[in-house]
Structure formats: C-alpha cells, structure tokens
Amino acid sequence: MRVVLLSGGGGGARFARGLQEILEPGELTVIGNVGDDVEILGLHVSPDLDSLLYTLGDLIDTERGWGRADESWTALESAAYWGGEDWFRVGDRDLGLHLVRTSALRAGTTLSEVTAGFTARAGLATRIVPATDDRLRTHVVTPAGTFPFQEWFVGRGHRDEVDAVVYEGAEEAPAAPGVVDAIAEADTVLLAPSNPYLSIGPIVAVGEIRSAIERRQVSCVAVSPLVGGAAVTGPAARMLTRMAGGATPAHVADRYEGLIDALVIDESDAPATSPVELVVTRTLMRDREDERLLAELVLEAACG
C-alpha cells in the first residue's frame, strides 16, 4: 500500500510514526511543511522537516516534543554571550544538522535532496519530502502587525490573535520533485492532525499539490488536531474560533473543502455534523501504541 501523508511536526510527526510502524518499509511518503523555515544565525532551519526526521528516526526529545534527545546548549549560550540572537532554541546536536543543510543549500543542493540524504543517514525507508524546494514562508496577520511565523510563534509566544495567514511565495512555488507523482500513485492520501492554517495550509497553498489532491482517484482523509474542541498543543483552536467562527469538526472540515472525503475526530467532539463523513475514535496519542492504533483506524477508514 502506498500512502502519502501531509504533515507538520509535533502531533503530525507522531501520527507519521504510527503509520511507519504498520506499513511496509518504503510505503510511506510524508510531504512536510516548509512555511515554518527560518534563518537563525545564518543557518537554514526547517523545524517541521526536522521534527519528522527526528521522530521517525527515534532521535526526538520526547519530553519537549521537538529537537534532539540528550541535547545541550553550549553553542547557543556562546552565541548569546557574543551578542547573537538566542530567542530560537537551537541545541548543539541540532546545530550539526543545520550546518550541513546550510552548507549543502549554498552549494546548490536542493532542500529535497538534502532531506533525502538525511533520511538515508537516519536509516529511514520512509520518504520525507518538502512541499517545495522554493522559498515559501508563512506570515501571520495580527492586531499588532504582520509577523513571520517563527517571530510570532516563538519570539512572541503566539500571544497575538491571528486575523489572517499569508503564504509568501506559494503562488509561484512548484511542488518539490516527486511530490505530484507520489500523490498520483498513492492508494490513499492523508492529512495529519496538524494545524490547518499553519502546517497543512502552507502545503496545499502550493498549486500543484492542491491540484494533485483534487484530481486524485483515491480517498483523502484528514485527522482533526482538536480534542474536545481544544488543541492538544498550539493555537489551532484559537485560530479556528477567530477566523472560521468556531472549533467544531465542521469548522475543521471546511478548512479542507474540496480536498477530503472524511474527517477523523476524537470521541469527545461527537456527536457532530460536518460537510464530509465523520469517523469517531480516540485520537489523543499518549504513547506509541496510541499512535499505531490511530494509524490503523485512519487507514481502515481511508481504504476500507
């Protein structure tokens, strides 16, 4: 079975790990969000791609939910001592990956090629592919002004309410090599339990990707990121309430209008109505067994 998953980091990466555990090696392709990418101290950082890599490669810090396990912060502390920016937490182990990525990009290697090299070194059969190799950046429009995603999310602690989201560069950006073919050849397409505006939104803002999903001949199923009308982490519920008018399954499904056939929701959000079929289960992933069970149910809903 060939499965394509659109995902951010965090819960999306954990869901991807559940899929990886139940699928055969090489059957899973994850298309990752690059709208969160940022330049820190001259280095190209791809937070969602890295969270996917670290989670699928069992390298993630499970307590923080991001970054490398057994991390230290000596380089960042030294940078701050010499007047460098330290608002974005880059650990020593994490730094090595960013150094290699930045050097390769400056030498002309594409982001998808760099990412493929990282997955190979991590021993992964799963493909992690950026949505695009071109520059695509998410900006949030707030009452306090418009900010690049990381400045708002990390630097300002995502305190500002969001009135709109802009995907800079998305209109011109082509899909990364292999993305459209992977969707066309997939037996099912899935949307991870990631923020519809901040994680999935930048991916489907790439015209070739949206068109490929719209043209698909197989089912497309999304997993809601909400449990009991609230986000497990992050501002998804706040954003849906402010920009879509609510945080119900119907509001989540509306964000994916024209893209999905069904939405998997947590039992705490049922009963509910929706413009697409609703599949009710327990979506909260407390451990790896929960990840695997959710992945099994979603695949059954998509292919059964």
C-alpha positions as CSV (number, residue, x, y, z in Angstrom):
1,M,0.0,0.0,0.0
2,R,1.3,3.4,-1.0
3,V,0.4,6.2,1.5
4,V,1.0,9.9,1.2
5,L,0.7,12.0,4.3
6,L,0.7,15.8,4.5
7,S,2.1,16.8,7.9
8,G,3.7,19.4,10.1
9,G,5.8,18.5,13.1
10,G,4.5,17.6,16.6
11,G,1.4,15.5,16.6
12,G,1.6,15.1,12.8
13,A,5.1,13.6,13.2
14,R,3.8,11.2,15.9
15,F,1.0,10.1,13.6
16,A,3.5,9.6,10.8
17,R,5.5,7.3,13.2
18,G,2.3,5.3,13.8
19,L,1.9,4.9,10.0
20,Q,5.5,4.0,9.6
21,E,5.2,1.2,12.2
22,I,2.2,-0.5,10.4
23,L,3.2,0.0,6.8
24,E,5.9,-1.9,4.9
25,P,9.3,-0.2,4.5
26,G,9.1,2.4,1.7
27,E,5.3,2.5,1.5
28,L,5.0,5.9,3.3
29,T,5.8,9.3,1.8
30,V,5.5,12.3,4.1
31,I,5.1,15.8,2.5
32,G,6.4,18.2,5.0
33,N,5.6,21.9,5.7
34,V,8.3,24.4,4.9
35,G,6.4,27.5,5.8
36,D,8.0,27.5,9.2
37,D,11.5,27.5,7.8
38,V,13.7,30.3,9.2
39,E,17.2,31.7,9.1
40,I,18.9,31.6,12.5
41,L,22.5,32.9,12.9
42,G,22.9,32.4,9.2
43,L,21.7,28.8,9.3
44,H,18.7,27.4,7.4
45,V,16.4,25.7,9.9
46,S,13.5,23.5,8.8
47,P,11.6,22.8,12.1
48,D,8.8,20.6,10.7
49,L,11.1,18.6,8.4
50,D,13.5,18.1,11.3
51,S,10.7,17.1,13.7
52,L,9.6,14.5,11.2
53,L,13.1,13.3,10.7
54,Y,13.9,13.1,14.5
55,T,10.5,11.5,15.3
56,L,10.6,8.8,12.6
57,G,14.3,8.2,13.3
58,D,13.7,7.9,17.1
59,L,16.0,10.9,17.7
60,I,13.4,13.3,19.1
61,D,13.4,14.7,22.6
62,T,10.2,13.1,23.8
63,E,9.8,15.4,26.8
64,R,10.0,18.7,24.8
65,G,8.4,17.2,21.7
66,W,10.9,18.9,19.5
67,G,14.7,18.9,18.9
68,R,17.2,16.2,19.6
69,A,17.3,13.9,22.6
70,D,20.2,14.3,25.0
71,E,20.6,17.9,23.8
72,S,22.9,20.6,25.2
73,W,23.0,24.3,24.6
74,T,26.7,25.4,24.8
75,A,26.9,26.8,21.3
76,L,23.7,28.9,21.7
77,E,24.9,30.2,25.1
78,S,28.2,31.2,23.5
79,A,26.4,32.9,20.6
80,A,24.3,34.9,23.1
81,Y,27.4,35.9,25.0
82,W,28.9,37.4,21.8
83,G,25.7,39.3,21.1
84,G,24.0,36.7,18.8
85,E,20.2,36.0,18.8
86,D,19.1,33.3,21.1
87,W,15.3,33.5,21.1
88,F,15.1,30.5,18.8
89,R,16.4,27.4,20.7
90,V,19.0,25.6,18.6
91,G,20.8,22.9,20.5
92,D,24.3,21.5,19.9
93,R,23.2,18.3,18.3
94,D,20.6,20.1,16.3
95,L,23.2,22.6,15.2
96,G,25.2,20.0,13.3
97,L,22.2,19.1,11.1
98,H,21.6,22.8,10.3
99,L,25.3,23.4,9.5
100,V,25.2,20.5,7.0
101,R,21.9,21.6,5.4
102,T,23.0,25.2,5.1
103,S,26.3,24.3,3.5
104,A,24.6,22.0,1.0
105,L,22.0,24.6,0.1
106,R,24.7,27.2,-0.5
107,A,26.5,24.7,-2.8
108,G,23.4,24.4,-4.9
109,T,21.8,21.2,-3.5
110,T,18.1,21.4,-3.2
111,L,16.2,21.1,0.0
112,S,14.5,17.9,-1.1
113,E,17.9,16.4,-2.0
114,V,19.3,17.4,1.4
115,T,16.3,16.0,3.2
116,A,16.6,12.7,1.3
117,G,20.2,12.5,2.4
118,F,19.3,13.0,6.0
119,T,16.6,10.3,5.9
120,A,19.1,7.9,4.4
121,R,21.6,8.6,7.1
122,A,18.9,8.1,9.7
123,G,18.2,4.7,8.2
124,L,14.7,5.5,7.2
125,A,12.8,3.8,4.3
126,T,10.1,6.4,4.7
127,R,10.4,9.3,2.3
128,I,10.3,12.8,3.8
129,V,9.8,15.4,1.1
130,P,9.4,19.2,1.5
131,A,6.3,20.6,-0.1
132,T,8.6,22.7,-2.4
133,D,12.2,23.4,-2.9
134,D,11.4,27.1,-3.5
135,R,11.2,29.7,-0.7
136,L,7.7,29.6,1.0
137,R,7.2,31.4,4.2
138,T,4.2,31.7,6.5
139,H,3.3,35.1,7.9
140,V,0.5,35.8,10.4
141,V,-1.6,39.0,10.4
142,T,-2.4,40.1,13.9
143,P,-3.8,43.3,15.5
144,A,-0.2,44.1,16.5
145,G,1.1,43.8,12.9
146,T,2.2,41.1,10.4
147,F,5.0,38.8,11.6
148,P,7.0,35.9,10.1
149,F,5.7,32.7,11.6
150,Q,8.6,31.9,13.9
151,E,8.8,35.5,15.2
152,W,5.2,35.3,16.1
153,F,5.1,31.7,17.4
154,V,8.4,31.5,19.3
155,G,9.6,35.1,19.6
156,R,6.2,36.5,20.7
157,G,4.9,33.2,22.3
158,H,2.0,33.2,19.8
159,R,0.1,35.5,22.2
160,D,-1.3,37.7,19.4
161,E,-4.6,36.7,18.0
162,V,-4.5,35.9,14.3
163,D,-6.7,37.6,11.7
164,A,-5.2,36.1,8.6
165,V,-2.4,33.9,7.3
166,V,-0.3,34.6,4.3
167,Y,1.8,32.0,2.5
168,E,4.6,34.1,0.9
169,G,5.9,32.5,-2.3
170,A,3.3,29.8,-2.5
171,E,1.6,31.1,-5.7
172,E,4.8,30.8,-7.7
173,A,6.3,27.7,-5.9
174,P,6.3,24.4,-7.8
175,A,5.9,21.2,-5.8
176,A,9.2,19.5,-5.0
177,P,10.3,16.7,-7.4
178,G,8.3,13.5,-6.8
179,V,5.5,15.1,-4.8
180,V,2.9,15.2,-7.5
181,D,3.8,11.7,-8.7
182,A,3.6,10.3,-5.2
183,I,0.1,11.7,-4.8
184,A,-1.0,10.4,-8.2
185,E,0.4,6.9,-7.4
186,A,-0.9,6.7,-3.8
187,D,-3.5,4.3,-2.6
188,T,-4.7,6.9,-0.2
189,V,-3.8,10.5,0.8
190,L,-3.9,11.5,4.5
191,L,-3.8,14.9,6.3
192,A,-2.1,14.6,9.7
193,P,-3.6,16.0,12.9
194,S,-1.7,19.3,12.3
195,N,-2.8,22.9,12.4
196,P,-4.9,23.5,9.3
197,Y,-3.7,27.1,8.9
198,L,0.0,26.8,9.9
199,S,1.0,23.2,9.0
200,I,-1.3,21.9,6.3
201,G,-2.2,25.2,4.9
202,P,1.2,26.1,3.5
203,I,1.5,22.7,1.8
204,V,-1.8,22.8,0.0
205,A,-1.2,26.5,-0.9
206,V,1.3,25.1,-3.4
207,G,-0.9,25.0,-6.5
208,E,0.5,21.8,-8.0
209,I,-0.1,20.0,-4.7
210,R,-3.7,21.2,-4.2
211,S,-4.5,20.3,-7.9
212,A,-2.9,16.8,-7.5
213,I,-5.1,16.1,-4.4
214,E,-8.2,17.5,-6.2
215,R,-7.5,15.2,-9.2
216,R,-6.9,12.0,-7.1
217,Q,-8.8,8.8,-7.8
218,V,-8.5,7.6,-4.2
219,S,-9.8,8.7,-0.8
220,C,-8.3,11.5,1.2
221,V,-8.9,11.5,4.9
222,A,-7.9,14.2,7.4
223,V,-7.4,13.8,11.2
224,S,-8.6,16.6,13.3
225,P,-6.0,18.2,15.5
226,L,-8.6,19.0,18.2
227,V,-9.7,17.0,21.2
228,G,-12.8,18.3,23.0
229,G,-12.8,21.4,20.9
230,A,-9.2,22.3,22.0
231,A,-5.8,21.8,20.5
232,V,-3.5,19.3,22.3
233,T,-0.8,21.9,21.8
234,G,-0.5,25.2,19.9
235,P,-3.1,27.7,18.8
236,A,-5.2,25.8,16.3
237,A,-8.5,26.1,18.3
238,R,-8.0,29.8,18.9
239,M,-7.3,30.4,15.2
240,L,-10.3,28.4,14.1
241,T,-12.6,30.2,16.5
242,R,-11.4,33.6,15.5
243,M,-11.0,33.1,11.7
244,A,-13.6,30.4,11.0
245,G,-16.2,31.1,13.6
246,G,-15.7,28.0,15.8
247,A,-13.7,25.0,16.6
248,T,-16.1,22.1,15.8
249,P,-15.5,19.3,13.3
250,A,-17.4,21.2,10.7
251,H,-15.1,24.1,11.0
252,V,-12.1,21.9,10.6
253,A,-13.6,20.1,7.6
254,D,-14.4,23.5,6.0
255,R,-10.6,24.3,6.0
256,Y,-10.1,21.3,3.7
257,E,-13.1,22.0,1.4
258,G,-12.6,20.2,-1.9
259,L,-9.7,18.1,-0.6
260,I,-11.0,15.5,1.8
261,D,-13.7,12.7,1.8
262,A,-13.7,12.1,5.5
263,L,-12.5,13.6,8.8
264,V,-11.4,11.6,11.8
265,I,-12.4,13.2,15.1
266,D,-12.0,12.5,18.7
267,E,-14.9,10.9,20.6
268,S,-15.0,13.9,22.8
269,D,-16.1,16.0,19.8
270,A,-19.0,13.8,18.9
271,P,-21.8,13.9,18.1
272,A,-21.2,16.5,15.4
273,T,-22.2,17.5,11.9
274,S,-19.9,18.0,9.0
275,P,-19.9,18.5,5.2
276,V,-17.9,15.3,5.0
277,E,-18.1,11.9,6.6
278,L,-17.0,11.8,10.2
279,V,-15.1,8.9,11.7
280,V,-15.2,8.9,15.5
281,T,-12.4,7.4,17.7
282,R,-9.9,8.3,20.3
283,T,-7.4,10.5,18.6
284,L,-5.2,11.6,21.6
285,M,-1.8,9.9,21.2
286,R,-0.3,9.4,24.7
287,D,2.2,6.7,23.6
288,R,3.4,4.8,20.7
289,E,0.6,2.2,21.0
290,D,-1.9,5.0,20.6
291,E,-0.1,6.2,17.5
292,R,-0.2,2.8,16.0
293,L,-3.9,2.3,16.8
294,L,-4.9,5.7,15.4
295,A,-2.9,5.0,12.2
296,E,-4.6,1.6,11.8
297,L,-8.1,3.1,12.2
298,V,-7.4,6.0,9.8
299,L,-6.1,3.6,7.1
300,E,-9.1,1.4,7.6
301,A,-11.4,4.5,7.2
302,A,-9.4,5.5,4.1
303,C,-9.2,2.2,2.4
304,G,-11.9,0.0,3.9
